[in-house]
Every structure is written in structure tokens, then in C-alpha cells.
Amino acid sequence: MCFLLYAGTEKPIARVAFNKDARDLSVVSLDQIDGQIRQHFTQPEVQYIGSTTGCGCGFPSVMEQNGGWPFWEDPDEIRDPDDIAEDLFNREGLVRLLRNTGEDVIELYGIWADSHGEPPHVHEEIGVSEILRPDFQFKEFGFYRVVVRASQ
């Protein structure tokens, strides 16, 4: 099952098709299957954001368990350096994409495939740079109000 990340914006984000030969993020219009995700957003434009994996699995995420989102990485486990680099590449790409929209605030909602009708289980407001923190993970069913540019 894949993690999916959706973004709500005032104006559409430029569409970029997934290309398995190009190491980049994709931005895709919603289809009938994921169109029901719109009900969770206040912004008029909603689009799917894919990581370098094609789905959202390249974005760090954590599953909800017993009403919480435990970060349970074993401190003695050594992560593969390639996995760490790919994770950072996707987070940096997402932050760059969000900053390039020119919008002050963007809504993000992360779910698992086939969960489009499920309402958010938690709402959080974060600064866009928080996505770059090494310990950042999207919470399953977490709805984020991401402040990209602070109000003047």
C-alpha cells in the first residue's frame, strides 16, 4: 500500500508527469478515484504530489497507532546511506516545490491508498522549513497547514 500526499492551493501547481527516468517529483491532477479527497481542503485547487517513487512513499511518513504516531526507529539500526539521501532529496524537492508556488500557505494531507474519504485525524500548522528536519515524518491522516511565507 502506498502513502499519498495531496496539496491544496489557491492556484494550480504546474503539472509534472512522473518519469521513472527522471529523478524528480510529480504533480498530477485528481481523477475520479482520488477526487473525493477535495472535501478535506479549504483551498480551491487540490493536486497529488508524487515523490521520486511515483507515489508518496518517498516522503517520510509514520502510521497512526493507538491514536498516536510513534517514531519507532531502532537507534541501533544503521540506515542505508542511499535511503537517507533519497529521503532528503524528496523532502528538499517538496520544500522547493512549495516555495516556488508563490503562495503564503499550502494545505497538505497525507493518507494511505484507498483512504480518500477518511477525514484527518490531526491538524497541524508547520513552517515549510520543518519538512527539512531530519526527524520530520508526515503523519498518516495528518492535515498540515504549511506556512510557506510569513505574512508581512
ZADO-1210 file (C-alpha; in nm, 4 decimals, padded with zeros to 6 digits):
<atoms>
<atom x="00.0000" y="00.0000" z="00.0000" code="MET" pos="1"/>
<atom x="00.1278" y="00.3473" z="-00.0892" code="CYS" pos="2"/>
<atom x="00.1405" y="00.6721" z="00.1034" code="PHE" pos="3"/>
<atom x="-00.0265" y="00.9542" z="-00.0912" code="LEU" pos="4"/>
<atom x="00.0309" y="01.3266" z="-00.0466" code="LEU" pos="5"/>
<atom x="-00.2147" y="01.5907" z="-00.1658" code="TYR" pos="6"/>
<atom x="-00.1675" y="01.9684" z="-00.1754" code="ALA" pos="7"/>
<atom x="-00.4366" y="02.2341" z="-00.1575" code="GLY" pos="8"/>
<atom x="-00.3505" y="02.5723" z="-00.3090" code="THR" pos="9"/>
<atom x="-00.5144" y="02.8932" z="-00.4330" code="GLU" pos="10"/>
<atom x="-00.3773" y="02.8435" z="-00.7851" code="LYS" pos="11"/>
<atom x="-00.2874" y="02.5154" z="-00.9567" code="PRO" pos="12"/>
<atom x="00.0700" y="02.3961" z="-00.9225" code="ILE" pos="13"/>
<atom x="00.2296" y="02.3364" z="-01.2626" code="ALA" pos="14"/>
<atom x="00.1717" y="01.9745" z="-01.3611" code="ARG" pos="15"/>
<atom x="00.4724" y="01.7460" z="-01.3981" code="VAL" pos="16"/>
<atom x="00.4159" y="01.3875" z="-01.5101" code="ALA" pos="17"/>
<atom x="00.6002" y="01.1095" z="-01.3318" code="PHE" pos="18"/>
<atom x="00.9010" y="00.9951" z="-01.5319" code="ASN" pos="19"/>
<atom x="01.0831" y="00.6912" z="-01.3922" code="LYS" pos="20"/>
<atom x="01.3979" y="00.8008" z="-01.5767" code="ASP" pos="21"/>
<atom x="01.3995" y="01.1499" z="-01.4229" code="ALA" pos="22"/>
<atom x="01.4695" y="01.1786" z="-01.0513" code="ARG" pos="23"/>
<atom x="01.2094" y="01.4404" z="-00.9660" code="ASP" pos="24"/>
<atom x="00.8719" y="01.4988" z="-00.8049" code="LEU" pos="25"/>
<atom x="00.5475" y="01.4834" z="-00.9988" code="SER" pos="26"/>
<atom x="00.2345" y="01.6972" z="-00.9715" code="VAL" pos="27"/>
<atom x="-00.0819" y="01.5377" z="-01.1037" code="VAL" pos="28"/>
<atom x="-00.4443" y="01.6448" z="-01.1410" code="SER" pos="29"/>
<atom x="-00.7007" y="01.4462" z="-00.9468" code="LEU" pos="30"/>
<atom x="-00.9043" y="01.1741" z="-01.1141" code="ASP" pos="31"/>
<atom x="-01.2420" y="01.0330" z="-01.0135" code="GLN" pos="32"/>
<atom x="-01.0876" y="00.7917" z="-00.7645" code="ILE" pos="33"/>
<atom x="-00.8966" y="01.0472" z="-00.5622" code="ASP" pos="34"/>
<atom x="-01.1356" y="01.3354" z="-00.6371" code="GLY" pos="35"/>
<atom x="-01.3212" y="01.2758" z="-00.3123" code="GLN" pos="36"/>
<atom x="-01.0100" y="01.3991" z="-00.1279" code="ILE" pos="37"/>
<atom x="-01.1211" y="01.7564" z="-00.2148" code="ARG" pos="38"/>
<atom x="-01.3757" y="01.7545" z="00.0681" code="GLN" pos="39"/>
<atom x="-01.0965" y="01.7844" z="00.3240" code="HIS" pos="40"/>
<atom x="-00.9418" y="02.1020" z="00.1796" code="PHE" pos="41"/>
<atom x="-01.0382" y="02.4682" z="00.2108" code="THR" pos="42"/>
<atom x="-00.8238" y="02.5722" z="-00.0879" code="GLN" pos="43"/>
<atom x="-00.9864" y="02.5616" z="-00.4343" code="PRO" pos="44"/>
<atom x="-00.7084" y="02.3693" z="-00.6117" code="GLU" pos="45"/>
<atom x="-00.6108" y="02.0199" z="-00.4991" code="VAL" pos="46"/>
<atom x="-00.3417" y="01.8139" z="-00.6665" code="GLN" pos="47"/>
<atom x="-00.1476" y="01.4959" z="-00.5994" code="TYR" pos="48"/>
<atom x="00.2256" y="01.5283" z="-00.5260" code="ILE" pos="49"/>
<atom x="00.4363" y="01.2232" z="-00.6093" code="GLY" pos="50"/>
<atom x="00.7874" y="01.1574" z="-00.4853" code="SER" pos="51"/>
<atom x="01.0695" y="01.0038" z="-00.6858" code="THR" pos="52"/>
<atom x="00.9000" y="00.6653" z="-00.6320" code="THR" pos="53"/>
<atom x="00.5966" y="00.7805" z="-00.8337" code="GLY" pos="54"/>
<atom x="00.3733" y="00.7589" z="-00.5285" code="CYS" pos="55"/>
<atom x="00.4233" y="00.9352" z="-00.1966" code="GLY" pos="56"/>
<atom x="00.6284" y="00.6546" z="-00.0438" code="CYS" pos="57"/>
<atom x="00.9471" y="00.8560" z="-00.0974" code="GLY" pos="58"/>
<atom x="00.8235" y="01.1123" z="00.1566" code="PHE" pos="59"/>
<atom x="00.8918" y="01.0169" z="00.5180" code="PRO" pos="60"/>
<atom x="00.5716" y="00.9059" z="00.6893" code="SER" pos="61"/>
<atom x="00.4603" y="00.7300" z="01.0027" code="VAL" pos="62"/>
<atom x="00.1462" y="00.5230" z="01.0598" code="MET" pos="63"/>
<atom x="-00.1065" y="00.6019" z="01.3289" code="GLU" pos="64"/>
<atom x="-00.1102" y="00.3520" z="01.6150" code="GLN" pos="65"/>
<atom x="-00.3442" y="00.3693" z="01.9151" code="ASN" pos="66"/>
<atom x="-00.4258" y="00.7355" z="01.8500" code="GLY" pos="67"/>
<atom x="-00.0621" y="00.8423" z="01.8165" code="GLY" pos="68"/>
<atom x="00.2169" y="00.8433" z="01.5623" code="TRP" pos="69"/>
<atom x="00.5140" y="00.6766" z="01.7291" code="PRO" pos="70"/>
<atom x="00.8531" y="00.7313" z="01.5790" code="PHE" pos="71"/>
<atom x="00.9942" y="00.3869" z="01.6436" code="TRP" pos="72"/>
<atom x="01.3176" y="00.3733" z="01.4524" code="GLU" pos="73"/>
<atom x="01.5660" y="00.1483" z="01.6286" code="ASP" pos="74"/>
<atom x="01.8584" y="00.3690" z="01.7423" code="PRO" pos="75"/>
<atom x="02.0956" y="00.0753" z="01.6967" code="ASP" pos="76"/>
<atom x="01.9828" y="00.0169" z="01.3388" code="GLU" pos="77"/>
<atom x="02.2050" y="00.1731" z="01.0777" code="ILE" pos="78"/>
<atom x="02.0041" y="00.3187" z="00.7933" code="ARG" pos="79"/>
<atom x="02.1276" y="00.2719" z="00.4417" code="ASP" pos="80"/>
<atom x="02.3038" y="00.5933" z="00.3295" code="PRO" pos="81"/>
<atom x="02.1245" y="00.5727" z="-00.0074" code="ASP" pos="82"/>
<atom x="01.7861" y="00.5658" z="00.1712" code="ASP" pos="83"/>
<atom x="01.8838" y="00.8672" z="00.3819" code="ILE" pos="84"/>
<atom x="01.9953" y="01.0562" z="00.0706" code="ALA" pos="85"/>
<atom x="01.6741" y="00.9720" z="-00.1200" code="GLU" pos="86"/>
<atom x="01.4606" y="01.0777" z="00.1758" code="ASP" pos="87"/>
<atom x="01.6423" y="01.4132" z="00.1928" code="LEU" pos="88"/>
<atom x="01.6183" y="01.4584" z="-00.1845" code="PHE" pos="89"/>
<atom x="01.2388" y="01.4155" z="-00.1724" code="ASN" pos="90"/>
<atom x="01.1958" y="01.6482" z="00.1267" code="ARG" pos="91"/>
<atom x="01.4132" y="01.9160" z="-00.0362" code="GLU" pos="92"/>
<atom x="01.2214" y="01.8785" z="-00.3624" code="GLY" pos="93"/>
<atom x="00.8899" y="01.9170" z="-00.1829" code="LEU" pos="94"/>
<atom x="01.0039" y="02.2292" z="00.0008" code="VAL" pos="95"/>
<atom x="01.1359" y="02.3785" z="-00.3240" code="ARG" pos="96"/>
<atom x="00.8066" y="02.2970" z="-00.4997" code="LEU" pos="97"/>
<atom x="00.6004" y="02.4568" z="-00.2214" code="LEU" pos="98"/>
<atom x="00.8196" y="02.7691" z="-00.2110" code="ARG" pos="99"/>
<atom x="00.8009" y="02.8074" z="-00.5897" code="ASN" pos="100"/>
<atom x="00.4203" y="02.8281" z="-00.5839" code="THR" pos="101"/>
<atom x="00.4385" y="03.1872" z="-00.4574" code="GLY" pos="102"/>
<atom x="00.1649" y="03.1064" z="-00.2053" code="GLU" pos="103"/>
<atom x="00.1743" y="03.2037" z="00.1612" code="ASP" pos="104"/>
<atom x="00.0012" y="02.8911" z="00.2939" code="VAL" pos="105"/>
<atom x="-00.0457" y="02.5463" z="00.1411" code="ILE" pos="106"/>
<atom x="-00.2514" y="02.2620" z="00.2793" code="GLU" pos="107"/>
<atom x="-00.1051" y="01.9098" z="00.2737" code="LEU" pos="108"/>
<atom x="-00.2900" y="01.5891" z="00.3564" code="TYR" pos="109"/>
<atom x="-00.1178" y="01.2512" z="00.3723" code="GLY" pos="110"/>
<atom x="-00.3124" y="00.9260" z="00.3560" code="ILE" pos="111"/>
<atom x="-00.2703" y="00.5659" z="00.2517" code="TRP" pos="112"/>
<atom x="-00.4105" y="00.4463" z="-00.0800" code="ALA" pos="113"/>
<atom x="-00.7835" y="00.3696" z="-00.0726" code="ASP" pos="114"/>
<atom x="-00.8433" y="00.6061" z="00.2226" code="SER" pos="115"/>
<atom x="-00.9589" y="00.9146" z="00.0302" code="HIS" pos="116"/>
<atom x="-01.2829" y="00.9593" z="00.2225" code="GLY" pos="117"/>
<atom x="-01.1194" y="00.9311" z="00.5639" code="GLU" pos="118"/>
<atom x="-01.1189" y="01.2672" z="00.7443" code="PRO" pos="119"/>
<atom x="-00.7992" y="01.3995" z="00.9001" code="PRO" pos="120"/>
<atom x="-00.7164" y="01.2606" z="01.2435" code="HIS" pos="121"/>
<atom x="-00.4925" y="01.5523" z="01.3347" code="VAL" pos="122"/>
<atom x="-00.4453" y="01.9124" z="01.2155" code="HIS" pos="123"/>
<atom x="-00.1098" y="02.0867" z="01.2493" code="GLU" pos="124"/>
<atom x="00.0401" y="02.4142" z="01.1375" code="GLU" pos="125"/>
<atom x="00.4079" y="02.3996" z="01.0467" code="ILE" pos="126"/>
<atom x="00.6626" y="02.6193" z="00.8774" code="GLY" pos="127"/>
<atom x="00.7813" y="02.4886" z="00.5414" code="VAL" pos="128"/>
<atom x="01.1380" y="02.4510" z="00.6712" code="SER" pos="129"/>
<atom x="01.0191" y="02.1957" z="00.9308" code="GLU" pos="130"/>
<atom x="00.9859" y="01.9459" z="00.6452" code="ILE" pos="131"/>
<atom x="01.3655" y="01.9595" z="00.6142" code="LEU" pos="132"/>
<atom x="01.4276" y="01.8466" z="00.9717" code="ARG" pos="133"/>
<atom x="01.5942" y="01.5022" z="00.9693" code="PRO" pos="134"/>
<atom x="01.3304" y="01.3639" z="01.2071" code="ASP" pos="135"/>
<atom x="01.0284" y="01.5015" z="01.0163" code="PHE" pos="136"/>
<atom x="00.7683" y="01.2476" z="00.9102" code="GLN" pos="137"/>
<atom x="00.4199" y="01.3051" z="00.7693" code="PHE" pos="138"/>
<atom x="00.1586" y="01.1595" z="00.9995" code="LYS" pos="139"/>
<atom x="-00.0872" y="00.9186" z="00.8438" code="GLU" pos="140"/>
<atom x="-00.4181" y="01.1108" z="00.8205" code="PHE" pos="141"/>
<atom x="-00.2307" y="01.4266" z="00.9204" code="GLY" pos="142"/>
<atom x="-00.3572" y="01.7506" z="00.7683" code="PHE" pos="143"/>
<atom x="-00.0948" y="02.0234" z="00.7585" code="TYR" pos="144"/>
<atom x="-00.1329" y="02.3959" z="00.7118" code="ARG" pos="145"/>
<atom x="00.2153" y="02.4747" z="00.5839" code="VAL" pos="146"/>
<atom x="00.3242" y="02.8365" z="00.6193" code="VAL" pos="147"/>
<atom x="00.5472" y="02.8996" z="00.3211" code="VAL" pos="148"/>
<atom x="00.5765" y="03.2777" z="00.3528" code="ARG" pos="149"/>
<atom x="00.5073" y="03.4617" z="00.6747" code="ALA" pos="150"/>
<atom x="00.2544" y="03.7458" z="00.6472" code="SER" pos="151"/>
<atom x="00.4163" y="04.0841" z="00.6132" code="GLN" pos="152"/>
</atoms>
